[in-house]
Every structure is written in C-alpha cells, then in structure tokens.
Amino acid sequence: MWSYILKRLLLMIPMLVGITLVSFLVIHSAPGTPVEVQTTLNPKASLEAQQRLKELYGLDKPFHVQYWNWVKRVVFLDFGLSFSPDRRPVWDKIKERLPVTLSLNLISLMIVLLVAIPIGVVAAVKPHSWFDKGTTLFVFFGVSMPSFWLALLLIMFFGVYLDWLPISGLTSFNFRQLTFWQKVQDLAAHAALPVLGAAFMGLAGMSRYMRGSMLEVIRQDYITTARAKGLPERTVIFKHALRNALLPVITMLGLSVPGLIGGSVIFETIFAIPGIGQLLWGAVMARDYPLVMGELVIVGILTLLGNLLADVGYALADPRIRAG
C-alpha cells in the first residue's frame, strides 16, 4: 500500500506540471491583459507607462520565458507578487482566506454525508415507497436548480422575508465587542446560508448515487445468502451491503476535494464571504495572473490528492482491491 501511494505521489509531479502549463497558456491567451485592465480607463496612461508596466510584470518576455521564471519560483513555494496595486505576495493573500473557504466547505460536506447516506440507504431498502418518491423529487429539484438562483432564494426567504439570518459577510460590525459565545453565534448565523446552499446542492446528487449503488448491491447473491442464513436485516444492510455500496460515494468524495475551493466562487461572491472563491473571481476579473495561477495550483494539487484519496478509500473499503 505504501509503495503504491509513493508511486502515485511521484506521478503527480509530471501531471501537476501539465496542469500548470495548460492553465498558464489559457490564462495568457484570454482577452485582455493586466496592463490593459489597469490603463484602459486612465486617460493619463501613456504608451511609455504601459510599457513600463509590462516590464514590471515581466509580460514583455516570451511565453516560455515567463512560464520558466514562474516555475522556478513555485518550486520554492514562491507564487510571486500580485498584480494588484498593493503588490502583496500571492501566498499571503491565499493563506488569509483559505481557512474560511475550507471551514465552510468541510462543514457542508459533513452535513451532506450525515444526511445523504441514510437517505440513500432507506430509499434503496424501500424502493417505490412514498419516501423513495419524495427523495427522488427532491433530488431532481436539487440537481436542476442553478446554484446562484438557490443562493438568491435563500437570501430572499431567510434574510429578507423572515429576517432570521444575515445575508452577507462573515461577521457583524460589532464582532470585536461581543463575548466568546456571542461571537460563535454570530459566525454561525453568517455561515448558515452559504453552508445550507452548498450542502443542498451536494446532498441531492450524493443521496441519488447512494441509492443507486445500494440498490445494485442488495441484489447481489451474497446478500441473498446472508438473508438465507437468518441474519437480521439490519446486519445484512449495514454490515454486508453498505460497505460495498460506499465505493461510488468514495469516488464522489474524491472528486469533491477540489470543489472545496473551486465550487466556492458563486456562493462566496453572492454572500460576500471573504474566502478563496471570492478572491479567485476578483483575480480573474483583474487579470491578476500570479494570483490566479497560485489558486489554480492549489486546486490542481487538491484534484490529484482527491484522486489518490479515492483510490486509497477503495482499498480500505474493499479487501479485493488491497489484494490486487
């Protein structure tokens, strides 16, 4: 197992190089450059000023030279300086907002797992029941709903009509004057809507995957044999069937790891959450190449690690894979 993990980690290096090369090419091929974004609306920006900005950002060099200079810095975990007026290091900007995004998405992911797995199991054990039909309708509603529209509905219902929860930001203006438990309550209230929205979007698909996988497993011969031996139905379902039915869910969990950052763009932008998603959106709009590349590198690493975790999870759940 450990040798397999080591091989996969070594294979991640060329794959990550390929990801960064393609991302670097796509970003620099997009219409508009940082210099154009910063000088188009400035009537005092002369051609000489634009050329000096290009030299400052290193955009006057050929593409392969720019990429090679960027790679040499990234090897030492230096993502460079942001093109924004503050000229702060990219990593400093990312590490300020990374805990917010990871915390909100991990909470929503835990909610999805705690709710989706039981829903999928019950729907599979009792197919075509009212519960199964109701969850099927719920799943179709959740999968077909655009995430931005769901966010707006949550804001209108819970924030405007009912006035139960705040609709933007992560803390209140008087956050520093609050006591410890009041701070906890304030953070929970502000995080409720984005977490609820993200959990609802993931819950619909995950419960459907769990139901389909569970239906396939309980029709296998070894499940029939376990029932013929007189084992209790709870033991058959939760000890014999559930473990094998979790394999597709493990795949979904592996694929959801990069979504901890990439999937936060819409919700963080709408709810004004100071996280990585909002930072990425602003960097793309400003053509802040170093900041965009820094976040894409993190997403790429998370994608590769997610695939590795999915394979390791397969081996832990299925002894046949470990033997192979």
C-alpha positions in Angstrom: 0.0 0.0 0.0 2.7 2.5 1.0 4.7 1.7 -2.2 1.6 2.3 -4.2 1.0 5.7 -2.5 4.6 6.7 -3.1 4.4 5.9 -6.8 1.2 7.9 -7.1 2.8 10.8 -5.4 5.7 10.7 -7.8 3.4 10.5 -10.8 1.7 13.7 -9.5 4.7 15.8 -10.4 4.5 15.5 -14.2 0.7 15.7 -14.0 0.9 18.9 -12.0 3.4 20.3 -14.5 1.0 19.6 -17.3 -1.9 21.2 -15.4 0.1 24.4 -14.7 1.3 24.6 -18.3 -2.2 24.4 -19.7 -3.5 26.8 -17.1 -0.7 29.3 -17.8 -1.4 29.1 -21.5 -5.2 29.5 -21.2 -4.9 32.5 -18.8 -2.4 34.3 -21.0 -4.5 33.6 -24.1 -7.6 35.2 -22.6 -8.7 38.6 -24.0 -7.4 41.5 -22.0 -4.1 41.8 -20.2 -3.4 43.2 -16.7 -1.9 46.3 -18.3 -5.0 46.9 -20.4 -7.3 46.4 -17.4 -5.3 48.9 -15.3 -4.8 51.6 -18.0 -7.9 51.5 -20.3 -9.9 53.8 -18.2 -7.0 56.1 -17.3 -6.6 58.9 -19.8 -3.2 59.8 -18.4 -1.7 56.3 -19.1 0.7 56.8 -22.0 2.3 54.1 -24.1 5.5 54.5 -22.2 3.7 53.9 -18.9 2.1 50.8 -20.4 5.4 49.5 -21.5 6.9 50.1 -18.0 4.0 48.1 -16.5 4.7 45.3 -18.9 8.4 45.3 -17.9 7.5 45.4 -14.2 5.1 42.4 -14.5 7.5 40.5 -16.8 4.9 40.4 -19.6 7.4 41.7 -22.2 9.2 38.4 -22.3 8.2 35.4 -24.5 5.7 33.0 -23.2 8.1 30.1 -22.4 10.4 32.5 -20.6 7.5 33.8 -18.4 6.5 30.2 -17.6 10.0 29.1 -16.8 10.6 32.0 -14.5 7.2 31.3 -12.8 8.1 27.6 -12.3 11.5 28.4 -10.8 9.7 30.4 -8.1 7.0 27.9 -7.5 9.5 25.2 -6.8 10.5 27.2 -3.7 6.8 27.8 -2.9 7.0 31.4 -4.1 4.0 32.3 -6.2 5.3 35.8 -6.8 3.7 39.2 -6.2 0.1 40.1 -7.0 -0.5 42.5 -9.9 -3.0 44.4 -7.8 -1.9 47.9 -6.5 -0.9 46.6 -3.1 1.7 44.3 -4.7 1.4 41.8 -1.8 2.8 38.2 -2.0 0.3 35.9 -3.6 0.7 33.3 -0.8 -0.1 35.8 1.9 -3.4 36.6 0.2 -4.3 33.0 -0.2 -3.4 31.9 3.3 -5.6 34.7 4.8 -8.7 33.4 3.1 -8.0 29.7 2.8 -9.2 28.7 6.3 -12.6 30.4 5.7 -13.3 28.5 2.5 -12.0 25.2 3.8 -14.1 25.5 7.1 -17.3 26.4 5.3 -17.0 23.6 2.7 -15.9 20.9 5.2 -18.9 21.7 7.3 -21.2 21.5 4.3 -19.5 18.2 3.2 -20.0 16.7 6.7 -23.7 17.7 6.6 -24.0 16.1 3.1 -22.5 12.8 4.3 -24.5 12.6 7.5 -27.8 13.2 5.6 -27.3 11.8 2.1 -26.1 8.3 3.2 -29.1 7.5 5.4 -31.5 8.9 2.8 -29.9 6.8 0.0 -29.9 3.6 2.2 -33.6 4.0 3.2 -34.7 4.8 -0.3 -32.9 1.7 -1.6 -34.2 -0.6 1.1 -37.8 0.7 0.5 -37.9 1.3 -3.3 -41.0 2.8 -4.8 -42.3 3.9 -1.4 -43.5 7.3 -0.6 -40.2 8.1 1.0 -38.4 7.0 -2.2 -40.7 9.0 -4.4 -40.3 12.1 -2.2 -36.5 11.9 -2.2 -36.5 11.4 -6.0 -38.5 14.6 -6.4 -36.1 16.3 -4.0 -33.1 15.1 -6.0 -34.5 16.3 -9.3 -35.3 19.6 -7.8 -31.8 20.0 -6.3 -29.8 18.8 -9.3 -31.7 21.0 -11.8 -31.6 24.2 -9.7 -28.8 26.7 -10.5 -26.6 27.4 -7.5 -26.9 31.2 -8.0 -30.7 31.0 -8.0 -30.7 28.9 -4.9 -28.5 31.5 -3.2 -30.9 34.3 -4.1 -33.9 32.3 -2.9 -32.2 31.7 0.5 -31.4 35.4 0.8 -35.0 36.4 0.0 -36.7 33.9 2.2 -34.4 33.7 5.3 -32.8 37.1 5.1 -35.5 39.4 3.7 -38.9 38.0 4.3 -38.3 36.2 7.6 -35.3 38.3 8.7 -33.8 35.4 10.6 -30.3 35.3 9.2 -27.7 37.9 7.9 -27.4 37.8 4.1 -23.7 38.9 3.6 -20.3 38.9 5.2 -18.8 36.6 7.8 -19.2 38.7 10.9 -21.2 41.7 12.2 -19.8 45.2 12.5 -19.6 44.9 16.3 -17.9 41.5 16.3 -14.9 42.5 18.3 -17.1 43.8 21.1 -19.0 40.6 21.5 -18.4 37.9 24.1 -17.0 34.5 23.1 -20.3 32.7 22.8 -21.9 35.7 21.1 -19.0 35.6 18.5 -19.7 31.9 18.0 -23.4 32.6 17.5 -22.6 35.5 15.1 -20.3 33.4 13.0 -22.8 30.5 12.9 -25.6 32.9 11.8 -23.5 34.4 9.0 -22.3 31.0 7.8 -25.7 29.3 7.9 -27.0 30.4 4.4 -23.8 29.6 2.4 -23.4 26.3 4.2 -27.0 25.5 3.7 -26.9 26.3 0.0 -23.7 24.3 -0.6 -25.0 21.3 1.4 -28.3 21.3 -0.5 -26.5 21.2 -3.9 -24.3 18.3 -2.8 -27.0 16.5 -0.9 -29.2 16.0 -4.0 -26.6 14.2 -6.1 -24.9 12.3 -3.3 -28.1 10.7 -2.0 -29.0 9.6 -5.5 -25.6 8.0 -6.0 -26.0 6.2 -2.7 -29.5 4.9 -3.6 -28.4 3.6 -6.9 -25.3 1.9 -5.5 -27.2 0.4 -2.6 -29.9 -1.0 -5.0 -27.2 -2.7 -7.0 -25.5 -4.2 -4.0 -28.6 -5.6 -2.2 -29.5 -7.6 -5.4 -26.2 -9.5 -5.3 -26.1 -13.2 -4.5 -24.1 -12.8 -1.3 -26.8 -10.6 0.2 -29.4 -13.2 -0.6 -27.1 -15.8 1.0 -26.7 -13.7 4.1 -30.5 -13.3 4.4 -30.9 -17.1 3.9 -28.6 -17.7 6.8 -31.1 -15.9 9.0 -29.0 -12.8 9.7 -31.0 -9.8 10.9 -31.9 -7.4 8.2 -30.0 -4.6 10.0 -26.9 -6.7 9.9 -27.3 -7.5 6.2 -27.9 -3.9 5.2 -25.4 -2.1 7.4 -22.6 -4.7 7.7 -22.6 -6.5 4.4 -24.3 -4.2 1.9 -23.4 -0.7 3.0 -19.6 -1.2 2.9 -19.6 -2.2 -0.8 -22.2 0.4 -1.6 -19.9 3.2 -0.4 -17.5 2.7 -3.3 -19.2 5.2 -5.6 -19.6 7.6 -2.7 -15.9 7.4 -2.1 -15.4 8.4 -5.8 -17.7 11.4 -5.3 -15.8 12.4 -2.2 -12.5 12.3 -4.1 -13.9 14.5 -6.8 -15.4 16.9 -4.2 -11.9 17.7 -2.8 -11.0 20.3 -5.5 -14.5 21.6 -5.2 -13.7 22.8 -1.7 -12.1 25.8 -3.4 -13.4 25.9 -7.0 -17.1 25.4 -6.0 -17.0 28.3 -3.6 -16.8 31.1 -6.2 -20.6 31.6 -6.7 -21.7 31.3 -3.0 -18.8 33.4 -1.7 -19.4 36.1 -4.3 -23.1 36.3 -3.7 -22.9 36.2 0.1 -19.8 38.4 0.2 -17.8 35.8 2.1 -14.0 36.7 2.2 -12.8 33.3 1.0 -10.7 31.9 -1.8 -13.6 31.8 -4.2 -14.3 35.5 -4.0 -10.5 36.1 -4.2 -10.3 34.0 -7.4 -13.2 35.8 -9.0 -11.6 39.2 -8.4 -8.3 38.0 -9.6 -9.8 36.7 -12.9 -11.7 39.9 -13.5 -8.5 42.0 -12.9 -6.3 39.6 -14.9 -4.1 39.1 -11.9 -2.0 36.3 -13.4 0.1 35.3 -10.4 -2.9 35.2 -8.0 -5.0 33.1 -10.5 -2.1 30.7 -11.1 -1.5 30.4 -7.3 -5.1 29.4 -6.7 -5.1 27.0 -9.7 -2.0 25.3 -8.4 -3.8 24.7 -5.1 -6.9 23.4 -7.0 -4.7 21.1 -9.1 -3.0 19.7 -6.1 -6.3 19.1 -4.4 -7.6 17.3 -7.5 -4.7 15.0 -7.6 -4.8 14.3 -3.9 -8.6 13.7 -4.2 -8.0 11.0 -6.8 -5.4 9.4 -4.6 -7.6 9.5 -1.5 -10.4 7.9 -3.6 -8.1 5.0 -4.6 -6.9 4.6 -1.0 -10.5 4.6 0.2 -11.3 1.9 -2.4 -8.6 -0.3 -0.9 -9.8 0.3 2.7 -13.4 -0.5 1.8 -12.8 -3.5 -0.5 -10.3 -6.1 0.5 -10.2 -7.4 -3.1 -8.6 -4.2 -4.2 -6.0 -4.4 -1.5 -5.2 -8.0 -2.6 -4.8 -6.8 -6.2 
